[in-house]
């Protein structure tokens, strides 16, 4: 399968960036590349590193092994789905002690994702985890949805316990596949609990579809709005809306990631540069693209800022 190739200018623009959302092997589903193979490719492309996201298993130990290669930095994470016990403070604490720096709230097991009736536009590629979730249900292993707020809409105490651990370990909170109302509630609670680094996960994704007014409001709490390349690339949303939301919310409040790793999509190391090419074509400046890809990603992972 042929894929677009990034321009030299785009590659130069994203040098020093971290891709804060990728899905690579080893995993419970087929991926385009393994993490240990990806690190030298990132280094060759001038990229600083990547955050290893899995919907099912913690990745800090994998990141530690990859980092012994001395190439691009791998950053470990945990996603609070049923496979780790959902909103499990012990899992978060152990992940933090093992070096994980990102915590995603429930994704495939969120109540919102389970009940989402929204459909992708015609021709959009479904996420790879959808089939695995169907397999688990067919085998009688569908766990209850992982809730983060109660019936009254208030944040659960268990959620607050997780937020306090994220704050204590200075980790990054990512909102996963929650509903927009849940995201607003959790982001406000996270700020109250002292969480300093917050990412609103792909607000344009099918199960999020967060309107621009709410995106602006979330940014006032210090949250970065994550613009995943694959969301428009795979047809889940139009490029025009993706660009419009960035402009309306402000590039300074956005962070571009790839969400790549699927076998049918472009090489992971091309993702940020491919996004940069799209942004250039849409009229964004070099400075705006550097802010969204390089400076915001480095600030999020706690890397030293670059002087440019």
Secondary structure, DSSP 8 states (H G I E B T S, - for coil): -------HHHHHHTTT-EEEEE--BSSSS--SSBHHHHHHHHHHTT--EEEE--SSS--HHHHHHHHTT-SSEEE-EEE-SGGGTSS-HHHHHHHHHTT--EEE--STTBHHHHH------TT----THHHHHHHHHHTT-----B-SB-TTS-B-HHHHHHHHHHHHTT-EEE-TT--HHHHHHHHHHHHHTT--EEEETTTTSTTT---HHHHHHHHHTTEEEEEEHHHHHTTSS-HHHHHHHHHHH-GGGEEEE-----TTS--GGGHHHHHHHHHHHTT--HHHHHIIIIIHHHHHHT------
